[in-house]
Amino acid sequence: MSLVKRLWIVIGLIILAAVFSAGIINIHSAQHYLENELRVKNLDTATALALTLSQSASDAVTVELLLSSQFDLGHYQRIEYLGPDGRLMAHRERATQPPAVPAWFMQLFPIASEPGTAVIQSGWTQLGSIQLRSDPSFAYDSLWHSALELAELFLLGGLLVGALGMVYIRRVLQPLQRVVEQAEALAERRYLEIPPPRTREFRLIIEAMNRLAHRTKVLLDDEATRLYKLKTEHEVDAHTGFMVGEVFRRNATDEIERESTNPQGLLLLVRIVNLEELNREIGRQQADRLIGLMAQQMRRALQAHTGAHYGRLSAAEFGILLPGQGDSAAVLQQLHASLLQVEHSNLLQLSYAATCYEVHSDLFELLSACEQSMAPADAERLTLPVSGGMQPSHSAREWEQILQVALHKHEFQLALYPVRGRNNSYLHTEAPARLHSSVCGETLVAGAFLPWARRQGLVGQVDLEILAQTLATVERHGHDICINLGYESVCDEGLVQRIIAMMEQSKTQAAQLWFDVGEEIAFEHPQAFACFCERLRPLGCKIGIEHLDHHVGHLARLHGLGLHYIKLSRTLVQDVGREETAQALLRGLCTIGHTMGLLVIAEGVSQSDDVPLLFELGLDGVTGSAVV
């Protein structure tokens, strides 16, 4: 039985006892009052009648008339006229009519009608006496109606007190509901802190749970910070803030091969030709400082290009990957003009190279093409050949037609790839979207058509179409399926509402959906992402972060969102078999993830030999070309 029900039972019993006690006391008071009134009435009437009879007691006819008149006027049960010797001289008596009162009530509250007695005398001579008893029926009726009115009054009062008590109990127990919600959140490893209430007992409980949640969050933050520091020391060049060469190559390869991103882009190389001379002329320390300024200027020049990757390939060479960019000449001119503004730029002799890439291009071939096209910069103008010239595969108008026809003819389909857990168990199926276009006759990956859908404002319709395909696939196969959600699906309130409406129509299938959300969406739009998670949580679907890499240090910020899993970027799991630092990083991420109640899944596993090691490090699932 719940605490609320027990409180209501106790309060109800208290109210009932109070009402019953007050009712009994009031009825007894009324009973004694009526008895006293009857006694006084009997005595007064008997005295008045005795005075009247004292003037005509010798006339029997007159006595009879007076007795009859008095008896008929009042409600009397019996009137007796007794002689001086106690002999009955005359009397009137009425058969008692039972009052309209329950017998049990008269037994509980009997009204004793004490008779009134008065002496009849003439001068000093006693002529007789009068005994008179009133009929108690009207007293019972009065007492019964008073009891009913009292019961009605107490009932109304009880209802009013109950209503006020309900309001008060709800107000007092509001903190208890928050305690329950916080306890459920802790059970789900969501470490929430809530303001303590005024009620002392609840306040002590909530303060204790808040301390637990706070300490856990501090531990998570500290561990995430430690892992981020470890990752930074392992992956980032101290002088430039760029990725070290090996890490840049892994990230660039991941970006180029990932189907969900832009299918084409630009690879730039910048080389300091005279680095050895700089070290001799101004010293290594000043040369490192100059290189740091140069790196800052490169970031500043290309800050408008989202998703850029920067790496220091060697002491004198830098690589920049710009997904989605195709105008290499303009980018190189912009970069060169910006580097000319660096302090002591006149000491630098720079060479540049650029090549365009498409999805699944080989990074080493791209780097080799850049090496062959490397050209020095002349003064303020930069002229060099760009290898791998790239032309758009379709015009904007063609893309609009492709997308409109695809939406009308339902040409979007899902490519299914398994995600395996320990002992080769099944977790879910990843389902990246494909567009089998009847317009161009090509099969297009998401990274090819989504940018154009975004430009034309069709992302919402595309996402809803893919969601409909996913729900239908779940219904056919009965498997859990995971799809990717973009910025619009998470942050657009109208689109979120349409997604929820579609899922509510297929609640059974909705509970088998897994939603991948990119780390840049989750961490750069935290409020929208938190609202999205809160609204979809009741539907039973699972929400997680995909491609987790650059925001490892902020992972603890997600502790209260009720997420179900995180997917680690392939750049974190590549070469895990030969890098102890990568193993330590993955082990720490698994510790944080499991503390937060999350599954930890590795993406892009390409070596089957790495799978047992990944599970040994604590990961819960793997996906990639090595997983079947």
C-alpha positions in Angstrom: 0.0 0.0 0.0 1.3 3.4 -0.9 2.2 6.1 1.6 -0.5 8.4 0.2 -3.2 5.7 0.7 -2.0 5.1 4.3 -2.1 8.8 5.0 -5.6 9.0 3.7 -6.7 6.1 5.8 -5.2 7.6 8.9 -6.7 11.1 8.1 -10.1 9.5 7.3 -10.1 7.6 10.6 -9.2 10.7 12.5 -11.9 12.8 10.9 -14.4 10.0 11.4 -13.5 9.6 15.1 -13.7 13.4 15.6 -17.0 13.7 13.8 -18.5 10.7 15.7 -17.3 11.9 19.1 -18.6 15.4 18.4 -21.9 14.0 17.2 -22.4 11.9 20.3 -21.6 14.7 22.6 -24.0 17.1 20.8 -26.8 14.5 20.7 -26.4 13.8 24.4 -26.4 17.5 25.2 -29.6 17.9 23.1 -31.1 14.8 24.9 -30.5 16.3 28.4 -31.8 19.6 27.2 -35.1 18.1 26.0 -35.5 16.0 29.2 -35.1 19.2 31.2 -37.5 21.1 29.0 -40.1 18.3 29.4 -39.6 18.3 33.2 -40.1 22.1 33.4 -43.0 22.0 31.1 -44.7 19.2 33.1 -44.1 21.0 36.4 -45.3 24.4 35.1 -48.4 22.9 33.5 -49.3 20.9 36.6 -48.9 24.0 38.8 -51.1 26.1 36.5 -53.8 23.4 36.3 -53.7 22.9 40.1 -54.3 26.6 40.7 -57.3 26.5 38.3 -58.8 23.4 39.9 -58.4 24.8 43.5 -61.2 27.2 42.7 -63.7 24.5 41.5 -62.4 21.2 43.0 -65.8 20.5 44.6 -67.6 20.5 41.2 -66.8 17.2 39.5 -68.2 18.3 36.2 -66.0 21.4 36.1 -63.0 19.3 37.0 -63.7 16.9 34.2 -64.1 19.8 31.7 -60.9 21.5 32.8 -58.9 18.3 32.6 -60.3 17.5 29.1 -59.6 21.0 27.9 -56.0 21.0 29.1 -55.4 17.5 27.8 -56.7 18.4 24.3 -54.7 21.6 24.1 -51.3 20.0 24.9 -49.3 17.0 23.9 -49.8 14.9 27.0 -49.4 11.3 27.7 -51.4 11.2 30.9 -53.1 13.6 33.4 -54.3 12.3 36.8 -56.4 14.1 39.5 -55.8 12.4 42.8 -57.8 13.0 46.0 -56.3 13.9 49.3 -56.1 10.2 50.2 -54.3 9.4 46.9 -57.4 7.9 45.3 -57.8 8.5 41.5 -60.6 11.0 41.1 -60.3 11.7 37.3 -57.8 11.2 34.6 -57.1 11.5 30.9 -54.7 9.2 29.0 -53.7 9.0 25.3 -52.4 5.9 23.6 -48.7 6.6 22.7 -48.1 6.9 19.0 -44.7 5.7 18.0 -42.6 8.6 16.7 -41.1 8.6 13.2 -37.8 7.8 14.7 -35.8 4.5 14.3 -36.1 2.2 17.3 -32.4 1.9 17.7 -32.0 5.7 18.0 -34.6 5.7 20.8 -32.8 2.9 22.5 -29.4 4.7 22.3 -30.8 8.1 23.4 -33.9 7.5 25.6 -35.7 10.6 26.8 -37.0 10.2 30.3 -40.1 12.4 30.7 -40.3 13.1 34.5 -44.0 13.8 35.5 -45.0 17.2 37.0 -46.8 17.1 40.3 -48.7 20.0 42.0 -51.0 20.1 45.1 -54.5 21.4 44.9 -55.6 23.3 48.0 -58.1 25.8 49.1 -56.6 28.0 51.8 -55.0 25.6 54.2 -57.1 22.7 53.1 -55.5 20.1 50.7 -58.1 19.1 48.1 -55.9 16.7 46.1 -53.0 16.7 43.6 -52.3 16.7 39.9 -49.8 14.5 38.1 -49.0 15.3 34.5 -46.7 13.6 32.0 -46.0 15.1 28.5 -45.8 12.9 25.4 -42.0 12.5 24.5 -42.7 11.7 20.8 -42.2 15.3 19.7 -38.9 15.4 21.7 -37.7 12.2 19.9 -38.7 13.8 16.6 -36.8 17.0 17.5 -33.7 15.0 18.6 -33.8 12.9 15.5 -34.0 15.8 13.1 -31.3 17.6 15.1 -29.1 14.5 14.7 -29.8 14.4 10.9 -28.9 18.1 10.5 -25.8 17.6 12.6 -24.8 14.6 10.4 -25.3 16.7 7.3 -23.3 19.5 8.7 -20.5 17.2 9.8 -20.6 15.5 6.4 -20.1 18.8 4.6 -17.4 19.8 7.1 -15.7 16.4 6.5 -15.8 16.9 2.8 -14.4 20.4 3.1 -11.7 19.2 5.5 -11.0 16.3 3.1 -10.6 18.6 0.1 -8.3 20.9 2.1 -6.4 17.9 3.3 -6.0 16.6 -0.2 -4.6 19.9 -1.4 -2.3 20.0 1.6 -1.1 16.4 1.3 -0.4 16.9 -2.4 1.6 20.0 -1.6 3.5 18.2 1.2 4.1 15.1 -0.9 5.3 16.9 -4.0 8.9 16.6 -2.8 8.3 12.8 -2.4 7.5 12.6 -6.1 10.7 14.4 -6.9 12.5 11.9 -4.6 11.0 9.0 -6.6 12.0 10.6 -9.9 15.5 11.2 -8.6 15.8 7.6 -7.4 14.6 6.3 -10.7 17.1 8.6 -12.5 19.9 7.2 -10.3 18.7 3.7 -11.0 19.1 4.6 -14.7 22.5 6.1 -13.9 21.3 9.6 -14.6 22.8 11.7 -11.9 20.3 14.5 -11.4 20.4 17.1 -8.6 17.1 18.7 -7.4 16.5 21.5 -5.0 15.8 20.3 -1.4 12.3 20.9 -0.1 11.3 22.5 3.3 10.1 19.2 4.8 12.9 18.1 7.0 12.7 14.4 6.3 12.5 14.8 2.5 15.2 17.4 2.6 17.6 15.1 4.3 16.9 12.3 1.8 17.3 14.6 -1.2 20.4 16.3 0.1 22.0 12.9 0.6 21.0 11.8 -3.0 22.2 15.2 -4.3 25.6 14.6 -2.7 25.8 11.2 -4.3 24.9 12.6 -7.7 27.3 15.5 -7.3 30.2 13.3 -6.3 29.5 10.9 -9.2 29.4 13.8 -11.6 32.7 15.1 -10.2 34.3 11.7 -10.7 32.9 11.5 -14.2 34.2 15.0 -15.0 37.6 14.3 -13.6 37.9 11.0 -15.5 36.7 12.6 -18.7 39.2 15.4 -18.3 42.0 12.9 -17.6 41.1 11.0 -20.7 40.9 14.1 -22.8 44.3 15.1 -21.5 45.6 11.7 -22.4 44.1 11.9 -25.8 45.4 15.4 -26.4 49.0 14.4 -25.4 48.8 11.4 -27.7 47.1 13.1 -30.7 47.9 16.8 -30.6 51.1 18.6 -31.6 52.1 20.8 -28.7 53.4 23.8 -30.8 50.5 24.1 -33.3 47.5 22.5 -31.7 47.2 20.4 -34.9 46.8 16.7 -34.9 50.0 14.7 -35.2 50.7 13.1 -38.5 49.4 9.6 -37.8 46.2 10.8 -36.2 45.6 13.3 -39.0 45.9 10.5 -41.5 43.4 8.3 -39.5 40.9 11.2 -39.2 41.3 12.1 -42.9 40.8 8.5 -44.0 37.7 8.2 -41.8 36.3 11.4 -43.2 37.0 10.4 -46.8 35.5 6.9 -46.4 32.5 7.8 -44.3 29.4 7.7 -46.5 27.3 9.9 -44.2 29.4 13.0 -44.8 30.2 15.1 -47.9 31.3 12.8 -50.7 33.9 15.2 -52.0 36.3 17.8 -50.7 39.8 19.3 -50.7 43.1 18.2 -49.3 45.7 21.0 -48.9 49.4 20.8 -48.0 51.5 23.7 -46.7 55.3 23.3 -46.4 57.9 25.5 -44.8 60.8 25.1 -47.3 63.4 26.8 -45.2 62.7 25.4 -41.7 66.3 24.3 -41.2 67.6 27.8 -42.0 65.0 29.3 -39.7 66.3 27.1 -36.8 69.8 28.2 -37.4 69.1 31.9 -37.9 66.5 32.6 -35.2 66.8 29.6 -33.0 64.5 26.6 -32.5 62.5 28.2 -29.8 61.6 31.3 -32.0 61.0 29.0 -35.0 58.5 27.0 -33.0 56.8 30.2 -31.9 56.6 31.4 -35.5 55.1 28.0 -36.5 52.5 28.3 -33.7 51.5 31.8 -35.0 51.3 30.3 -38.5 49.0 27.5 -37.3 46.7 30.0 -35.6 46.5 32.1 -38.7 45.7 29.0 -40.8 42.8 28.2 -38.5 41.6 31.8 -38.5 41.7 31.9 -42.3 39.6 28.8 -42.7 37.3 29.1 -39.8 34.3 29.5 -42.0 34.9 26.0 -43.4 33.1 23.7 -41.0 34.4 20.2 -40.3 38.0 21.1 -41.3 40.8 18.8 -40.1 44.3 20.2 -39.4 47.4 18.1 -39.0 51.2 18.5 -38.7 52.5 15.8 -41.0 56.1 16.5 -40.3 58.2 19.3 -38.7 57.8 21.5 -41.8 54.6 20.2 -43.4 51.0 20.7 -42.6 47.9 19.0 -44.0 44.3 20.4 -44.1 41.3 18.5 -45.1 38.2 20.5 -46.1 35.1 18.3 -46.6 32.6 19.7 -49.1 35.0 22.2 -50.6 35.8 22.3 -54.3 37.1 25.7 -55.2 40.8 25.0 -54.4 42.2 28.1 -56.1 40.1 30.5 -54.0 40.9 28.5 -50.8 44.6 28.6 -51.5 44.6 32.3 -52.3 42.7 33.0 -49.1 45.1 30.9 -47.0 48.2 32.4 -48.6 47.0 35.9 -48.1 46.3 35.2 -44.5 49.7 33.7 -43.8 51.4 36.8 -45.2 49.9 38.7 -42.2 51.9 36.5 -39.7 54.6 38.3 -37.8 57.9 37.8 -39.5 56.2 36.2 -42.4 59.0 37.5 -44.6 61.3 34.9 -43.0 59.1 32.1 -44.3 59.4 30.3 -47.6 56.2 28.4 -48.2 55.0 25.9 -50.8 51.4 24.8 -51.4 49.6 21.9 -52.9 46.0 20.9 -53.3 44.0 18.0 -54.6 40.3 17.2 -54.7 39.0 13.9 -53.4 35.8 11.9 -53.7 34.3 9.3 -51.3 36.5 6.2 -50.9 39.6 7.9 -52.4 42.9 6.6 -51.2 44.6 9.0 -48.8 48.1 8.0 -49.7 47.4 8.5 -53.4 46.0 12.0 -52.6 49.1 12.8 -50.6 51.3 11.6 -53.4 49.4 13.7 -55.9 49.9 16.8 -53.6 53.6 16.1 -53.4 53.9 16.1 -57.2 52.0 19.3 -57.5 53.8 21.2 -54.7 54.6 24.7 -55.8 56.3 27.7 -54.1 54.4 30.9 -53.4 55.5 34.0 -55.3 55.1 37.3 -53.4 51.4 37.9 -52.9 50.0 35.8 -55.7 49.8 32.0 -55.7 49.5 30.0 -58.9 49.8 26.3 -59.0 48.1 23.3 -60.7 45.4 21.5 -58.6 45.3 17.7 -59.2 42.1 15.8 -59.2 39.9 18.5 -60.6 36.4 18.0 -59.4 33.2 18.9 -61.2 29.7 18.6 -59.6 28.1 15.4 -60.7 24.7 17.1 -61.0 23.4 20.6 -61.1 21.2 22.2 -58.5 18.2 21.8 -60.7 19.0 18.1 -61.3 19.4 17.5 -57.6 16.0 19.1 -57.0 14.4 16.8 -59.5 16.2 13.7 -58.1 15.0 14.5 -54.6 11.5 15.4 -55.5 11.1 12.2 -57.6 12.7 10.1 -54.8 10.2 11.5 -52.3 7.2 10.9 -54.6 8.2 7.4 -55.7 9.7 6.3 -52.3 13.1 5.6 -53.8 14.9 5.8 -50.4 16.1 2.4 -49.1 18.2 1.1 -46.2 21.5 -0.7 -46.4 21.8 -3.0 -43.4 25.0 -3.7 -41.4 25.1 -5.7 -38.2 26.3 -4.4 -34.8 27.6 -7.3 -32.7 28.0 -7.7 -29.0 30.0 -10.1 -26.9 30.0 -13.8 -28.1 28.8 -12.5 -31.4 25.4 -11.6 -30.0 23.1 -9.3 -31.9 22.7 -5.7 -30.7 21.0 -4.0 -33.6 21.4 -3.3 -37.3 22.8 -0.1 -38.6 20.8 1.2 -41.6 22.4 4.0 -43.5 20.1 5.5 -46.2 20.5 5.0 -49.9 18.8 6.7 -52.8 18.2 4.5 -55.8 17.4 7.3 -58.2 15.3 6.6 -61.3 16.3 10.1 -62.6 20.0 9.6 -62.8 20.2 5.8 -62.6 22.6 6.0 -59.7 22.6 4.7 -56.1 23.5 7.7 -53.9 24.8 7.5 -50.3 23.5 9.9 -47.7 26.6 12.1 -47.8 25.8 12.8 -51.5 22.1 13.8 -51.3 21.7 15.2 -47.8 23.7 18.4 -48.4 21.5 19.2 -51.5 18.4 18.3 -49.5 19.5 20.7 -46.8 20.0 23.5 -49.4 16.6 22.9 -50.8 14.8 22.6 -47.4 13.9 19.0 -48.0 15.7 17.4 -45.1 12.6 17.1 -43.0 10.7 15.3 -45.7 13.7 13.0 -46.4 14.1 12.1 -42.7 10.4 11.3 -42.4 10.6 9.2 -45.5 13.6 7.3 -44.1 11.9 6.9 -40.7 8.8 5.4 -42.5 11.0 3.0 -44.3 12.7 2.0 -41.1 9.4 1.4 -39.2 8.2 -0.8 -42.1 11.5 -2.7 -42.1 11.2 -3.3 -38.4 7.7 -4.6 -38.8 8.8 -7.0 -41.6 12.0 -8.4 -39.9 11.4 -7.7 -36.2 15.0 -6.6 -35.7 16.2 -3.5 -33.9 17.3 -1.0 -36.5 19.5 2.1 -36.0 19.3 5.2 -38.2 21.1 8.5 -38.2 19.4 11.8 -37.4 20.7 15.1 -38.6 20.6 18.6 -37.1 17.0 19.4 -38.3 15.5 16.2 -36.9 16.9 17.0 -33.4 16.6 20.8 -33.3 13.5 21.6 -35.4 10.5 21.6 -33.1 8.0 21.0 -35.9 10.0 18.1 -37.3 10.4 16.5 -33.9 6.7 16.7 -33.4 6.1 15.0 -36.7 8.6 12.3 -35.9 6.9 11.6 -32.5 3.5 11.5 -34.2 4.7 8.9 -36.7 6.3 6.8 -34.0 3.1 6.9 -31.8 1.2 5.3 -34.7 3.7 2.4 -34.6 4.5 2.1 -30.9 5.6 -1.5 -31.1 8.1 -0.8 -33.9 9.1 2.5 -32.3 10.5 0.6 -29.2 12.9 -1.2 -31.6 14.4 1.9 -33.0 17.9 3.2 -32.2 18.8 6.8 -33.2 22.3 7.9 -33.9 23.0 11.6 -33.2 26.3 13.1 -34.2 28.5 14.4 -31.4 28.6 17.9 -32.9 24.8 18.1 -32.6 24.7 16.8 -29.0 27.5 19.0 -27.7 27.0 22.2 -29.7 23.2 22.3 -29.2 22.8 20.8 -25.7 19.4 22.3 -24.9 17.7 21.2 -28.1 19.3 17.7 -27.8 18.2 17.4 -24.1 14.6 18.4 -25.1 14.7 15.9 -28.0 15.8 13.1 -25.6 13.1 14.0 -23.0 10.3 13.9 -25.6 11.3 10.6 -27.2 12.1 8.8 -24.0 8.5 7.8 -23.3 8.3 6.1 -26.7 10.8 3.4 -25.7 13.3 4.1 -28.4 17.1 4.2 -27.8 19.2 7.3 -28.4 22.9 7.5 -28.6 25.9 9.5 -29.8 27.8 8.4 -32.9 31.3 9.2 -34.1 32.4 10.3 -30.6 35.9 11.6 -30.8 36.6 15.3 -30.4 34.3 15.8 -27.4 35.6 12.9 -25.3 36.5 15.4 -22.5 32.8 16.6 -22.3 31.3 13.1 -22.2 30.2 13.6 -18.6 27.9 16.4 -19.6 25.5 13.8 -21.1 24.9 12.1 -17.7 21.4 13.3 -17.2 19.9 12.8 -20.6 19.0 9.2 -20.4 21.1 8.1 -23.3 21.5 4.4 -24.0 24.8 4.1 -25.9 27.8 5.9 -27.4 29.6 4.9 -30.6 33.3 5.6 -30.7 34.8 7.0 -33.9 37.0 4.6 -35.9 39.9 7.0 -35.3 39.9 6.0 -31.6 39.9 2.2 -32.3 42.2 2.0 -35.3 45.6 0.4 -34.4 44.4 -0.4 -30.9 46.3 -3.6 -31.0 49.7 -1.9 -31.2 49.1 1.4 -29.2 48.9 1.1 -25.5 47.8 4.8 -25.2 44.7 4.0 -27.4 44.0 1.0 -25.2 44.1 3.1 -22.0 41.9 5.7 -23.6 39.3 3.1 -24.6 39.4 1.4 -21.2 38.8 4.8 -19.5 35.9 5.6 -21.9 34.3 2.3 -21.2 34.5 3.0 -17.4 32.8 6.4 -17.9 30.2 5.0 -20.2 29.3 2.1 -17.9 29.2 4.4 -14.9 26.6 6.5 -16.9 24.7 3.3 -17.8 25.7 3.5 -21.5 26.7 0.8 -24.0 30.0 1.5 -25.6 30.3 0.5 -29.2 33.3 0.7 -31.5 32.7 2.0 -35.1 34.7 1.1 -38.2 36.5 -2.0 -36.9 38.4 -3.2 -39.9 40.7 -5.8 -38.3 39.1 -9.0 -37.1 42.0 -9.5 -34.7 41.0 -6.3 -32.9 37.5 -7.5 -32.0 38.5 -9.8 -29.0 40.8 -7.0 -27.7 38.1 -4.4 -27.8 35.7 -6.6 -25.8 38.5 -7.3 -23.3 39.0 -3.5 -22.9 35.3 -3.3 -21.9 33.5 -2.4 -25.1 30.0 -3.8 -25.5 29.7 -3.9 -29.2 31.5 -3.5 -32.5 30.6 -2.6 -36.1 32.6 -2.3 -39.3 34.0 -4.2 -42.2 35.4 -6.9 -39.9 31.9 -7.6 -38.4 29.5 -9.9 -40.1 
